[in-house]
């Protein structure tokens, strides 16, 4: 079936005149290690032990991954690895959701931080948690998006915003799941469950814009808008589409995969199940994603969903140098 998918991608390239960027390999997590899945042979093998959150450099031979809350590189050519971030190993601030930039040659990632938030509205206190007055100071753990260059220098790129009269848990929302566009000039990310983009002319110059209010619009299966959030987002190789998953945070759970046209911003649902997460594009016509304990592929039209890897999670696509 995978060979057929790759043949279809090549035909698309010939007919429609664009490079399909058909993937060579898919990395995935099994247990506490990263495994390699060869798309042509349909075989898997252990690649990196004691590792998580794999991400391949676009058209490169390096894999970024996390270990002990730091970022490491693994070379597929010489099978060597090295740590490139320099966070304190005793620090509990989790690092995850890595994304390579082909333009700036850096890695965007999500990193949790511990914050003490003081009251800024002593005369009109907000409620946190629901039913209780806000304390003078509150300990919070929130993610922000960071940038790491190849020399090991890391800095916060996009953080949370301040809060007003609404619940502190809503306004000081999570900023997570960065995903660089194929040309490396736009960073898609999630803030408070909605999809945002940061257009960049440089890593110190960005314009942030919310492009899809997921938490407001997707009110399905009896869920209130505030309980629907986007969890993970990824670009198509040609930059024309985004794939993302949404999930219900309260009550009986469900998850869905959606495709969005990056120009018209129109979106359509292609898959629904109890769990559907970590979607990315094998090529411009095929999605790979986690479904409960397995990894599946599905066409962008929502057809032909089937399992390709048993007992796997967090798939990451590799388009290697030839």
C-alpha positions, -999 to 999 in steps of 0.1 A, spaced: 0 0 0 28 24 8 45 17 -25 12 26 -41 11 59 -21 45 68 -33 36 60 -70 5 82 -67 27 111 -53 50 107 -83 20 108 -107 7 139 -90 41 155 -95 41 148 -132 5 158 -138 3 190 -117 39 202 -121 51 204 -86 76 183 -66 57 159 -43 85 157 -18 76 120 -12 92 109 21 120 84 24 116 74 60 94 80 90 107 81 125 85 72 154 87 66 192 83 32 207 88 28 244 116 52 253 135 50 220 132 63 184 127 39 156 131 42 119 105 31 94 115 25 58 85 35 36 95 13 6 104 -19 24 78 -15 51 104 -24 78 113 -8 111 145 -9 131 158 7 164 176 40 157 182 60 189 179 47 225 167 68 254 152 95 230 119 112 223 103 138 200 122 131 167 123 158 139 142 155 106 160 184 89 142 191 56 162 175 28 190 167 53 206 138 70 203 149 106 176 141 132 169 163 162 155 147 193 151 153 230 168 136 260 168 147 296 150 180 286 178 190 261 180 189 223 204 165 206 214 158 170 218 124 154 236 120 121 220 93 98 253 92 78 278 83 106 253 73 133 268 98 158 250 120 183 257 152 202 239 175 226 234 210 211 213 228 238 227 236 272 197 236 296 204 225 331 198 187 332 182 190 366 157 215 352 122 200 350 112 224 322 101 199 295 113 203 259 91 189 231 76 194 196 107 202 176 106 218 141 135 225 117 137 258 98 153 253 63 157 291 59 173 301 92 189 267 100 175 265 135 151 245 155 119 259 170 106 240 200 82 241 229 96 245 264 77 247 297 87 273 322 78 279 359 63 313 366 50 332 396 22 355 385 13 384 408 -21 400 410 -25 431 388 -61 437 397 -63 440 435 -95 460 434 -113 437 409 -98 403 414 -103 376 388 -113 340 397 -87 312 398 -96 285 399 -133 288 393 -151 299 424 -121 312 443 -106 346 444 -72 351 429 -43 348 453 -16 375 455 7 352 436 1 320 417 26 294 406 21 284 370 38 261 345 33 274 310 50 265 276 65 291 253 82 287 219 119 289 218 145 290 190 178 272 190 206 279 165 232 253 154 258 270 177 237 260 207 223 295 215 186 293 226 162 322 232 125 326 238 107 335 206 70 336 214 56 336 249 22 340 266 4 373 268 -8 393 299 -43 388 313 -73 410 320 -106 404 337 -112 368 325 -100 337 342 -62 336 346 -62 300 333 -77 312 300 -57 344 294 -23 330 304 -28 302 278 -3 278 264 18 286 234 29 254 218 35 231 188 57 253 165 59 243 128 81 261 102 67 266 67 88 248 40 104 281 30 112 288 67 96 323 66 64 316 85 60 298 119 26 283 126 19 277 162 -10 272 187 -20 297 213 -49 291 237 -61 262 214 -63 284 183 -40 284 152 -17 314 148 11 323 124 42 345 129 55 360 97 92 367 101 118 389 83 143 378 109 143 361 143 138 394 160 111 407 137 78 390 135 41 397 130 17 374 149 -18 368 135 -45 344 146 -57 326 115 -82 300 129 -102 304 161 -105 267 167 -117 270 203 -145 293 191 -157 276 160 -156 239 165 -185 232 188 -192 195 181 -205 165 200 -221 187 226 -189 203 237 -187 240 247 -163 261 225 -138 265 254 -133 228 256 -122 223 220 -85 229 213 -60 224 186 -31 203 198 -6 198 170 0 214 135 21 207 105 27 221 70 24 202 37 57 201 17 44 225 -9 32 250 18 -4 249 5 -20 231 34 -19 227 71 -29 195 89 -39 197 126 -58 177 152 -84 190 176 -96 173 208 -122 177 234 -107 186 268 -137 179 289 -163 151 291 -161 121 268 -131 124 247 -127 125 209 -102 137 184 -103 148 148 -79 156 120 -85 186 98 -69 200 66 -67 238 60 -59 256 28 -33 282 37 -45 307 12 -83 306 15 -82 294 52 -110 270 44 -108 238 65 -124 203 63 -124 173 86 -108 142 73 -108 118 103 -123 112 137 -116 88 165 -110 86 202 -73 95 196 -58 111 165 -27 131 170 8 142 158 -3 145 121 22 154 94 25 150 56 42 120 40 38 139 7 13 165 -6 -14 138 -8 -9 117 23 -10 122 60 7 101 87 -5 103 123 -9 85 156 -41 67 164 -42 52 200 -12 28 200 -7 26 162 5 48 134 -17 52 103 -18 69 70 -47 86 53 -52 106 21 -59 143 23 -94 135 10 -100 115 42 -99 81 24 -79 49 28 -70 51 65 -50 21 75 -23 10 100 14 10 88 31 7 122 19 -12 153 29 0 188 42 34 177 37 71 184 49 106 174 57 100 137 81 124 120 87 124 82 122 125 67 130 138 32 166 129 28 193 143 5 199 122 -26 
